[in-house]
Amino acid sequence: MKSVIPSILVLEDGYSLVGKGFGASGKAFGEAVFSTGMTGYQETLTDPSYCGQIVVMTAPHIGNTGVNQEDGESRRMWPSGFVVRELSRVVSNWRASGTLADELETNGIVGIEGVDTRALTRHLRDRGAMRMGIFSHSKGENLAELIEAVNHSPVMLGASFTEQVTTPENYVIPALGEKRATCVALDLGIKSMTPQRMSERGIEVHVVKANTSWEEIQELKPDGVFLSNGPGDPATAVGAIAIVQQALEAKMPLFGICFGNQILGRALGLETYKMQYGHRGINQPVKDLTTGKVEITAHNHGFAVRAPESLEFDTAFGRARISHICLNDNVVEGIELLDQNAFSVQYHPEAAAGPHDSDYLFDRFLEKMGAHA
């Protein structure tokens, strides 16, 4: 049995909690964010959108289903650190191939358990997302030095992680059954279930590096372009914004999610901003302003598009409108061009993990690509 590793987490404002270390040893720095998902911790940890962040799970008991070889959403785990109330001592799932603690250690992610995650979440809700440090083999004997170290760590505003999370090599996910369309997916931090959802609809998906040029995309003769989720400040994604503008000039059908929604917004001339604590979890209510329908959706974003004065507005590419909003805080959750086949949403319709309310958006994208073809 492993010995108890005394550890401490420290926020930049001096708030601290003492707990026990698990996963990798050492220290970790990142933006502290909380996720409200009761399940799906493996999908959360392998979501590239969490790069540069320390994830606090609000559900109190984590790790009981272990980890497996099927549910990972990318090639590795991405958060800088992981915070839980209680780490399960037993793995109880027939699909499990290992424990959460061992997988975190393999991926070099520092974890801490035995802390009051409810109190920590309330603190972040009141004061907003902020930088955190996790220090294993420490009870906070030199707390002032630890606080100083956290305050010298990088901030999320202005941060770019795209080159870190994008695919090292382009690859193709073939269409299942009859091929109905070809899509180029710009990998800004894509999750594996996203091209899988498109493949199930007969779409051949070419997943390409984030720095792929518009000329290289055109050579693949796509019927549409997809913009993936991803981490960091969208204001830094100058290359991706230029790709979107070139695609819109060519009247290419386009669909973006999460980070891709912010990229489309900036390409249309809207601003983006850092949210107080963001949306993370699998239970966020979003209203489709076109149909009036409310969907329960999966989110992971700390930036958002600033809404224009009018929900409908003019752009260099024709008329556009805000298509979706979050019912909790009225944050922009979707954009649609009215004179072109381009749209985006701020949430994750691939539902890994999460509800399937928004699965139809992939069908909409296929329809728009079909019209283009």
Secondary structure, DSSP 8 states (H G I E B T S, - for coil): -----EEEEEETTS-EEEEEEEEB-SEEEEEEEEE--SS-HHHHHT-GGGTTEEEEE-SSEE-TT-B-SSS-SSSS---SEEE-SEE-SS---TT--B-HHHHHHHTT-EEEESS-HHHHHHHHHHH--EEEEEEET--STTHHHHHHHHHTS--STT---HHHHS-SS-EEE--SSS--EEEEEE-SS--THHHHHHHTTTEEEEEE-TT--HHHHHHT--SEEEE----S-GGG-HHHHHHHHHHHHTT--EEEETHHHHHHHHHTT--EEEEEEEEEEEEEEEEETTT--EEEEEEEEEEEE---SSSEEEETTEEEEEEEEETTT--EEEEEESSSSEEEESS-TT-TTS--TTTHHHHHHHHHHHHH-
